[in-house]
Amino acid sequence: MRRRALIAGAGGLTLSAFAGCLGAVGLDEYEATPAGVEAAVREETGYERTNVEAQVIRRTVDVGVSEEITVRNYLTEYEKGVDLGPVGNVRAAAFTVLTSPQISIAGRELNPIEGMSTEELVGSIEADFEGIENVEHVEDGEATVLEQETAESMFEADAALGDGVTVDVNVHVTESVRTASDHLVTIGVYPQRVQDAEEDNVAAMMEGVVEDADVDVA
């Protein structure tokens, strides 16, 4: 599974009507803060942080004059190896924390990620992950992220791991919660054959999310 540009559409903000105002007051650039998972939780669940990446999205809108709006999201990614039988131990379990900045004017939140359902979010994941296909909804529930209750859904999908190997995976997605200044979404993916262990691990990773990760940004 290789990510190209996870939830890039989350940066397609509804700013056209406000672009001139935003640029005039220096609000044409927005940057999130990388979030992550507590080290103790990572150690307990076996996940290793593999990448922290800035995802820069630029949109040019025309309101008489052209205005470029820049949004910088952050992705903090974790992986772990799992036993896939004849294939051996493969780094096929992944957990991602996405942060995207809150953008508000006149009390109106303009970042659409706040209102996206888990099905809309997983649609972006399917489009932006190389090798994840045939996503189907399984069930809905709730998760605790940053001590906030939020909707969480599980989906089934096919995932290509490379070298012609395809496995059935579960994908867990939470709707966004608010940090001090951002929107935050979590995504967990693992092979179905290790569901008994990894479903609980993904839930623990969600509960272990922290707003400020001590990270180096790629």
C-alpha positions in Angstrom: 0.0 0.0 0.0 1.5 3.3 -1.1 0.0 6.6 -0.3 0.1 9.2 -3.0 -1.6 12.2 -1.4 -4.0 11.2 1.3 -7.2 13.2 1.4 -5.8 15.8 -0.9 -9.3 16.9 -1.5 -9.6 18.1 2.0 -7.7 21.2 1.0 -10.2 22.1 -1.7 -11.7 24.7 0.5 -14.8 26.8 -0.1 -12.9 30.1 0.0 -13.9 31.8 -3.2 -16.3 34.2 -1.7 -13.8 35.3 0.9 -10.5 35.1 -0.9 -10.1 38.9 -1.4 -10.9 39.6 2.2 -8.6 36.9 3.5 -5.6 38.0 1.4 -6.2 41.6 2.5 -5.8 40.7 6.1 -3.0 38.2 5.7 -5.1 35.1 6.1 -4.3 33.5 2.8 -1.9 30.9 4.3 -3.0 28.2 6.8 -0.8 25.6 8.4 -1.8 22.7 10.7 0.4 21.3 13.5 1.6 17.7 13.2 -0.1 15.4 15.7 0.8 11.9 16.6 0.5 9.0 19.1 2.0 8.7 22.5 5.3 6.8 22.6 4.0 4.4 25.3 1.0 3.5 23.2 3.2 2.9 20.2 5.5 0.7 22.1 2.6 -1.3 23.5 0.9 -1.8 20.2 4.1 -2.4 18.2 3.7 0.5 15.7 6.7 2.5 14.6 6.6 6.0 13.3 7.8 6.0 9.7 7.1 9.4 8.3 5.8 12.9 9.1 5.0 14.8 5.9 3.6 18.2 5.1 1.0 18.1 2.4 0.8 21.5 0.7 -2.4 22.4 -1.3 -2.7 25.6 -3.3 -5.9 26.9 -4.8 -6.1 30.0 -7.0 -9.5 31.8 -6.9 -10.6 34.8 -8.8 -12.7 37.5 -7.1 -11.8 40.3 -9.5 -8.2 39.7 -8.8 -6.5 36.3 -8.4 -5.8 35.1 -4.9 -3.8 32.0 -4.0 -4.8 30.2 -0.9 -2.2 27.9 0.6 -3.2 25.1 3.0 -0.6 22.9 4.7 -1.9 19.7 6.2 0.3 17.1 8.0 0.3 13.4 7.9 2.0 11.4 10.7 2.4 7.7 9.6 3.0 4.5 11.6 3.6 1.0 10.4 4.2 -2.5 11.9 5.0 -5.9 10.6 2.4 -8.6 10.8 2.5 -12.4 10.1 0.9 -13.2 6.8 1.6 -16.9 6.9 3.3 -18.1 3.7 4.2 -14.6 2.7 6.1 -14.1 6.0 6.2 -11.0 8.2 5.1 -7.9 6.1 4.8 -4.3 7.2 1.1 -4.4 6.2 -0.5 -2.6 9.2 -0.6 1.2 9.1 -2.0 4.0 11.2 -2.2 7.6 10.0 -3.0 10.8 11.8 -4.1 13.7 9.5 -4.3 17.3 10.7 -5.8 20.1 8.6 -6.1 23.7 9.8 -9.3 25.2 11.0 -10.3 28.1 8.7 -13.0 30.3 10.0 -14.4 33.7 9.0 -17.4 35.4 10.5 -18.0 32.3 12.5 -18.2 30.1 9.5 -15.9 27.1 9.2 -14.6 26.9 5.7 -12.5 23.7 5.8 -14.9 20.9 4.5 -13.1 18.1 6.4 -15.1 19.1 9.5 -18.3 18.0 7.9 -17.1 14.9 6.0 -18.6 11.6 6.9 -16.5 8.5 7.3 -17.7 7.3 3.9 -16.6 10.5 2.3 -13.3 10.3 4.0 -12.7 6.7 3.0 -13.6 7.6 -0.6 -10.6 10.0 -0.5 -8.5 7.2 0.9 -9.5 4.8 -1.8 -8.7 7.4 -4.5 -5.3 8.4 -2.9 -3.8 5.1 -1.7 -2.1 3.1 -4.5 -3.3 -0.5 -4.1 -6.5 -0.1 -2.1 -9.6 -1.0 -4.0 -13.1 -2.3 -3.7 -13.9 -0.6 -0.4 -17.1 -1.7 1.2 -18.8 -0.4 4.4 -19.1 -3.0 7.2 -20.2 -1.3 10.4 -20.4 2.0 12.3 -19.4 2.7 15.9 -17.7 5.3 18.1 -14.1 6.0 19.0 -12.4 8.2 21.5 -9.8 10.6 20.1 -8.3 13.4 22.1 -10.9 12.6 24.8 -13.7 13.4 22.3 -16.3 10.9 21.2 -16.5 10.7 17.4 -18.0 8.5 14.7 -15.8 5.6 13.6 -16.5 3.2 10.7 -14.9 0.0 9.5 -14.6 -0.9 5.8 -13.3 -3.9 4.0 -11.0 -3.6 1.0 -8.5 -5.3 -1.2 -4.9 -4.1 -0.8 -1.9 -4.8 -3.0 1.3 -5.2 -1.0 3.6 -5.5 -4.0 5.2 -8.5 -5.8 1.7 -9.6 -6.9 0.5 -10.1 -3.3 -3.0 -9.0 -2.5 -4.7 -9.3 0.9 -8.1 -8.5 2.4 -7.8 -5.6 4.8 -10.0 -3.7 7.3 -9.9 0.1 7.1 -11.0 2.1 10.2 -11.7 5.8 9.8 -12.8 8.4 12.3 -14.7 11.6 11.6 -12.7 14.7 12.5 -12.3 16.0 16.0 -10.9 19.5 16.9 -7.6 20.2 18.4 -6.7 23.7 19.6 -6.4 25.0 16.0 -6.9 22.0 13.6 -9.2 19.2 12.5 -7.8 15.7 13.1 -8.7 12.4 11.4 -7.3 9.0 12.1 -7.0 6.0 9.7 -6.0 2.5 10.6 -5.4 -0.3 8.0 -4.5 -4.0 8.7 -5.0 -7.4 7.1 -8.2 -9.1 8.1 -6.3 -12.3 9.2 -4.8 -10.3 12.1 -8.1 -8.6 13.1 -8.3 -10.2 16.5 -5.1 -8.3 17.6 -5.0 -5.3 15.4 -8.6 -4.1 15.8 -7.8 -3.5 19.5 -4.4 -2.0 18.7 -6.0 0.5 16.3 -8.5 1.5 19.0 -5.6 2.0 21.4 -3.7 4.1 18.8 -6.8 6.3 18.4 -7.1 6.9 22.1 -3.4 7.5 22.3 -3.4 10.4 19.8 -1.8 13.7 21.1 -2.1 17.1 19.6 1.6 18.0 19.6 3.9 15.3 18.2 7.6 15.8 18.9 8.5 15.1 15.2 10.8 16.1 12.4 8.8 17.2 9.3 9.7 15.8 5.9 
